[in-house]
């Protein structure tokens, strides 16, 4: 099922979670400014994941920021949060005002072209708490984003287009019951920066 221009107050998921697409929350000029600033100022590094016992370096780059030097372990690698930049603080403030939720950390992703994506997964690490909110900001190239239920294949795939300067909010039991992904595409040649604001609740590693 494809969703276009959804109502910001409407839940995109039919059950077992709450996901809201707020659409663009920045003007075009603001979105362009933040994209340029974040691309050049965040401390980007290639991500490393462990798949089937092998450590793989991704083309996609990541950066991890927070209110404290949180140690975040996922896919077999640990990252220590850096201090907020001015732009991240500004964006965080608007995201919190829009969602009514407070966040203390942000995982940023840099996709250089559409050929870089993210496979099916859920952000259900214990350090992120249970049923907490994840607010996802998209800057740059518009990309398709998809959901599928973990145990209900009959629900099919739910997809939408994430616009430049837009906000997607995933909360409630969404991460428990749903997978999401950013499918790669050869039709997009421009970069995209994705900011996922989160609530880090435990300094321990993923269990």
QUICOR-V45472 format. One record per run of one state. SS is the DSSP state (helix for helix, strand for strand, loop for the rest). FROM is the first residue (numbers start at 1). LEN is the number of residues. If there is no record, write none. Layout:
BEGIN
SS,FROM,LEN
SS,FROM,LEN
END
This chain:
BEGIN
loop,1,1
strand,2,2
loop,4,14
strand,18,7
loop,25,3
helix,28,14
loop,42,3
strand,45,7
loop,52,2
strand,54,13
loop,67,4
strand,71,4
loop,75,2
strand,77,4
loop,81,1
strand,82,1
loop,83,3
helix,86,14
loop,100,5
strand,105,7
loop,112,6
strand,118,4
loop,122,4
helix,126,3
loop,129,5
strand,134,7
loop,141,2
strand,143,7
loop,150,3
helix,153,3
loop,156,1
strand,157,6
loop,163,3
strand,166,6
loop,172,2
helix,174,4
strand,178,5
loop,183,9
strand,192,7
loop,199,9
END
